[in-house]
Amino acid sequence: MTFDEYQKQALTTRLQRDQGELDLAHWALGIVGEGGEIAEKVKKIIRDRTELDDDAKRLLSKEIGDVLWYLAVLADHLGVSFDEVAQANIDKLKSRQQRDKLGGSGDER
């Protein structure tokens, strides 16, 4: 499955709201909320377990899927192909790697 195929299927499960900038905030906050759920599960893994077992991996995988869904819907809201987003990100990271700039901070490394 390509990212664009995933995005197309994800959009079939989105609630139609058409509230402009409120939709933008909704999708962005969804990403943050689901990312927080990943962090919460990792915290509990550190607290309660001695290893990352199959159950913990399954739970984290579900949350990663939720983040992916929100990213796909947000990209669509912005009129951006999810494939293009993924490719641009890889291109950026490869360029940083080639220039030995993977470390450090700032968007324009």
N, C-alpha and C positions, 0 to 999 in steps of 0.2 A: 504494500500500500504506500502510495506517495503521501507527502504532507498535504497536497491539494486534494487528494481523494479523501483523506481523513477530514480535512476542513469541510468539504462538501457534506460528508455524512454527519459531522458534528452539528452543522447548521440545521439539520432536520430535527434536532432535539432542543433547539433554542426557543425560548419564549419570545414571541414577537411583541416588542414594546414600542419601538420607533419613537423614542424620547430623546433623540439627539445626544447632547452632551451627558445627560443622565445615563444613557446606555454606556457611553465611554467610561464613566465612573463605575458603573455596575460591573463591567467586564474587568477593569483594572483592579478593583477591590476584590473581585472573585479570585484573581491570580494571587493576590497577597494573602487572602484568607486560606486558600488551599495550600499555599506555601507554608503558612503558619501551621497547618495541620501536619505537614511533613515534619516540620521542626518539632512539634509536640510529640509525634511518634518517635522520632530519633531521641528526644530527651528521655522518654520512657524506656526505650531500648537500653540506653546508657544506665539508667537508674535500676532497671529490673532484670536485665539479662546479662549474661556473660559473653554472648555471641550473637551475631546477626543470623538467626535461624530462618527457616523457610517461611514460617508464619509472619515474622517481622518483614521479610522481603515482600511477601504478598500484600501486607497492609500498606507498605510504602509504595509499592507499584500502583495500587489503586489510587493513592493520592497524587502520584505523578500523572496518572491519566486525567485526573480532574484538572490539574494545572494545564496540561496539554489542551484540554477542551476549551478552557477560558482563553488561552493564547490563540487558538484557532478562531474563536468567535471575535476576539478583539481585532485580530488581523483583518478579518472580513469587514468589521465595522469601519476600519481605516481604509478599506478598499485595496488591501494588499494580499497578494498570493502567499499562502503559507510556504509553498516550495521556494519562492523568491526570498522570503525571510530567512529560511533555513540556509539557503545557498549563500546569501550575503553574509550571514554570521560565520559560516565556515571560511569564506574568502577572507573576512576580516581577521579571524584567528590564525589562518595560515600565513597571512601577511605579517602579523605580529611575530609569529614563530620564526619566519625567515629573517626578520630584522632583529631577532632576539629581544622582543618587547612584550613577551607574554606576562612577565611580572610587572610590577609598578601599578600606577593608578591613572585614571583619566580615560575618557572615551577616545581621544585622538592620539593614541600612542603610535 
